[in-house]
Amino acid sequence: MIVGAESRALAAGAVLGLAFGADPACAHVASAQAGAFYAGLLHPLTAPEHVLPMLALGLLAGQRGLNESQGVLLAFVVALAAGAGLAPSETAPGWISLLNVGSLVVVGVLVAAAWRWPTALLYALALGFGATHGYANGAALPPGLSPPIFMIGLSVAALLATGYGLVVSDALLRLKPNWPRVAVRVAGSWVAAVGILVLGMGGKALGAP
Amino acid sequence: MKHTISNRYPILAALIGSLLPALALAHVGQGELSGGFAAGFTHPILGLDHVVAMVAVGLWGAQLGAPAIWILPVTFPLVMAFGGLLGGLGVELPGVEIGIAASAVVLGVMVALALRPPLWVAGALVGLFAVFHGYAHGAELPESADPLAYALGFVVATGGLHLVGIAIGLIRRWPWGIPSLQAGGALIAGCGLYFLLPHLAGT
């Protein structure tokens, strides 16, 4: 039963991957929209402010196991796309960046504590922080690029980063010895420490995505 | 038993290796990103008073064994970052430099004598020192560097120093390792004393 669900999820992922993957492949033919796709893909992945909380959210979801937590990733990606879609094309306000740094602290501490958090909390975090990270990324849409294609790139990046964290965390927690479990918690602790230190630096320069 | 070990290490190596590109991202710098990471990474490593204390934390954790060995690396970065928050916000905290030098002396003595206080005492002691170390770093945070890249390098370096201490502590598995570890603790205490004396003489 579980195996069936897993293989269905894998198949769905493969189909999604192919669907999105078709975009960059078009670049060789004629489409100028590949630039928007890559811009959306690279923007969150090259900014630790975005990629770290995404990885940490994946770790957090992975602590609940692969099957229980797939929906969290979906919620995050949907909220991210919605947030990006709503964002006006001007610099995101400071409180959005503050929330994004806050997401490092909150998600990192939850990973470090490694309690069995209620599923509703995971979904709330995924939706809330998905929206703020999406907003910050959407506001950074370079002029002249297609917003929908940019958002597809963003969504793929978010799916990659959170999914990566999920798979790594799940794989580590399946191992027999205790220390991989601890390694995941240490990673959460490091992420939270980064967030707290950034808050200590006054949160300046966070407005620049 | 042996075959399970040889089976799981390639998986772990692959997992750990696959994490490395995320760190390497700092090199593809969006300008100041790489500089911020490097500045943050080298900051704890270049201050020898920090280095010996961080390594001592790892040594002591290895000496105490479970659960201390895994509580310390999880909680230390958080408490240290809290100290950094205080330092960054400019909260007054007297005797920081003395506290840092004293931390190397105290932790070194703990390792040298192989003392095993209750877990909460060890935790409170290390936590107190973590605040001092974090505060000093927080107060010295550069204005120019990218804050997030700097913090990232900083935390990775500090955590790396703990891991170095824990890894050195693994020599306890050999009979000669136990006295060697204690000698290392004495060496760290000596370094701490060297850093501490000028502060005491100066005040």
Chai-1 contact restraints between the chains, C-beta under 6 A:
chainA,res_idxA,chainB,res_idxB,connection_type,confidence,min_distance_angstrom,max_distance_angstrom,comment,restraint_id
A,P48,B,L148,contact,1.0,0.0,6.0,A-B,restraint_1
A,P48,B,L152,contact,1.0,0.0,6.0,A-B,restraint_2
A,E49,B,L148,contact,1.0,0.0,6.0,A-B,restraint_3
A,A112,B,V74,contact,1.0,0.0,6.0,A-B,restraint_4
A,V168,B,L15,contact,1.0,0.0,6.0,A-B,restraint_5
A,L175,B,R8,contact,1.0,0.0,6.0,A-B,restraint_6
A,V182,B,W70,contact,1.0,0.0,6.0,A-B,restraint_7
A,R185,B,V74,contact,1.0,0.0,6.0,A-B,restraint_8
A,V186,B,P73,contact,1.0,0.0,6.0,A-B,restraint_9
A,V186,B,V74,contact,1.0,0.0,6.0,A-B,restraint_10
A,S189,B,V74,contact,1.0,0.0,6.0,A-B,restraint_11
A,S189,B,P77,contact,1.0,0.0,6.0,A-B,restraint_12
A,S189,B,L78,contact,1.0,0.0,6.0,A-B,restraint_13
A,W190,B,P77,contact,1.0,0.0,6.0,A-B,restraint_14
A,W190,B,V155,contact,1.0,0.0,6.0,A-B,restraint_15
A,W190,B,G159,contact,1.0,0.0,6.0,A-B,restraint_16
A,A192,B,L78,contact,1.0,0.0,6.0,A-B,restraint_17
A,A193,B,P77,contact,1.0,0.0,6.0,A-B,restraint_18
A,A193,B,L78,contact,1.0,0.0,6.0,A-B,restraint_19
A,A193,B,A81,contact,1.0,0.0,6.0,A-B,restraint_20
A,A193,B,V155,contact,1.0,0.0,6.0,A-B,restraint_21
A,V194,B,A151,contact,1.0,0.0,6.0,A-B,restraint_22
A,V194,B,L152,contact,1.0,0.0,6.0,A-B,restraint_23
A,V194,B,V155,contact,1.0,0.0,6.0,A-B,restraint_24
A,I196,B,A81,contact,1.0,0.0,6.0,A-B,restraint_25
A,I196,B,L85,contact,1.0,0.0,6.0,A-B,restraint_26
A,L197,B,A81,contact,1.0,0.0,6.0,A-B,restraint_27
A,L197,B,G84,contact,1.0,0.0,6.0,A-B,restraint_28
A,L197,B,A151,contact,1.0,0.0,6.0,A-B,restraint_29
A,V198,B,P147,contact,1.0,0.0,6.0,A-B,restraint_30
A,V198,B,L148,contact,1.0,0.0,6.0,A-B,restraint_31
A,V198,B,A151,contact,1.0,0.0,6.0,A-B,restraint_32
A,G200,B,G84,contact,1.0,0.0,6.0,A-B,restraint_33
A,G200,B,L85,contact,1.0,0.0,6.0,A-B,restraint_34
A,G200,B,G88,contact,1.0,0.0,6.0,A-B,restraint_35
A,G200,B,G138,contact,1.0,0.0,6.0,A-B,restraint_36
A,M201,B,G88,contact,1.0,0.0,6.0,A-B,restraint_37
A,M201,B,L141,contact,1.0,0.0,6.0,A-B,restraint_38
A,M201,B,P147,contact,1.0,0.0,6.0,A-B,restraint_39
A,A205,B,P147,contact,1.0,0.0,6.0,A-B,restraint_40
